[in-house]
């Protein structure tokens, strides 16, 4: 299925200016290992996003015990955001709660 990837590309640009570039060449441990090419990264990221959307299988990874509660809240918020406008308010509530708990974890 063909998807409009403009919102996904916009999200990637926002992540990149905030120092998170998941489609950059890396060693798998978060260290960038090659030259950066934002447009190429966006292209790769959008292709992967489209594949995940078509398969309904999004890779999340393995949770960290100390941040498991905020992680679960974020995942459930994401599910609510997929439910259309009816889930937006509750999704936002869960995201705010997750941020609050994560702030506490990072500050301790």
C-alpha positions as CSV (number, residue, x, y, z in Angstrom):
1,X,0.0,0.0,0.0
2,X,1.2,3.5,-0.8
3,X,1.4,5.8,2.2
4,X,1.8,9.5,2.4
5,X,5.2,9.7,4.2
6,X,5.3,13.5,4.7
7,X,4.3,13.3,8.3
8,X,6.9,10.5,9.0
9,X,9.6,12.6,7.2
10,X,8.6,15.6,9.3
11,X,8.8,13.5,12.5
12,X,12.3,12.3,11.4
13,X,13.5,15.9,10.8
14,X,12.2,16.8,14.3
15,X,14.0,13.8,15.8
16,X,17.2,14.7,13.9
17,X,17.3,18.3,15.2
18,X,16.9,16.9,18.6
19,X,19.9,14.6,18.3
20,X,18.1,11.3,17.5
21,X,18.7,9.8,14.1
22,X,17.6,6.2,14.1
23,X,18.2,5.6,10.4
24,X,21.8,7.0,10.5
25,X,24.6,4.4,10.0
26,X,25.4,3.0,13.4
27,X,27.0,0.2,15.3
28,X,23.7,-0.9,16.8
29,X,24.6,0.6,20.2
30,X,23.6,4.2,19.4
31,X,26.9,5.3,18.0
32,X,26.9,6.8,14.5
33,X,29.6,5.2,12.4
34,X,29.3,6.8,9.0
35,X,28.8,10.0,7.3
36,X,25.4,11.7,7.9
37,X,23.0,12.2,5.0
38,X,19.6,13.4,6.3
39,X,17.7,12.9,3.1
40,X,19.0,9.4,2.7
41,X,18.1,8.6,6.3
42,X,14.6,10.0,5.9
43,X,14.2,7.8,2.8
44,X,15.3,4.7,4.6
45,X,13.2,5.5,7.7
46,X,10.1,6.2,5.7
47,X,10.5,2.9,3.8
48,X,10.9,0.9,7.0
49,X,7.9,2.8,8.5
50,X,5.8,1.9,5.5
51,X,6.8,-1.8,5.7
52,X,5.9,-1.9,9.4
53,X,2.6,-0.1,8.8
54,X,1.7,-2.6,6.0
55,X,2.6,-5.6,8.2
56,X,1.0,-4.1,11.4
57,X,4.2,-5.2,13.1
58,X,6.2,-2.3,14.7
59,X,9.6,-3.1,16.3
60,X,9.8,-1.6,19.8
61,X,12.7,-3.5,21.4
62,X,13.2,-4.8,24.9
63,X,12.2,-2.6,27.8
64,X,14.6,-1.4,30.5
65,X,13.3,-2.5,34.0
66,X,13.7,1.0,35.5
67,X,11.6,2.6,32.8
68,X,9.1,-0.2,32.1
69,X,6.1,1.7,33.5
70,X,6.7,4.8,31.3
71,X,7.4,2.5,28.3
72,X,4.1,0.6,28.8
73,X,2.2,4.0,29.1
74,X,3.8,5.2,25.9
75,X,3.0,2.1,24.0
76,X,-0.6,2.2,25.2
77,X,-0.8,5.9,24.3
78,X,0.4,5.0,20.8
79,X,-2.4,2.5,20.5
80,X,-4.9,5.1,21.6
81,X,-3.5,7.6,19.0
82,X,-4.2,4.9,16.4
83,X,-7.8,4.7,17.4
84,X,-8.6,8.1,15.9
85,X,-9.7,11.3,17.6
86,X,-11.6,9.3,20.3
87,X,-8.3,8.1,21.8
88,X,-6.4,11.4,21.6
89,X,-7.3,12.9,25.0
90,X,-6.6,9.7,26.9
91,X,-3.4,9.1,24.8
92,X,-2.2,12.5,25.8
93,X,-3.0,11.8,29.4
94,X,-0.9,8.6,29.4
95,X,2.0,10.4,27.6
96,X,2.0,13.1,30.2
97,X,2.0,10.6,33.0
98,X,4.8,8.7,31.2
99,X,6.9,11.9,30.9
100,X,6.3,12.7,34.6
101,X,7.5,9.2,35.7
102,X,10.4,9.3,33.3
103,X,11.4,12.7,34.7
104,X,11.5,11.2,38.1
105,X,13.6,8.3,37.0
106,X,16.1,10.5,35.1
107,X,16.4,12.9,38.0
108,X,17.1,10.3,40.6
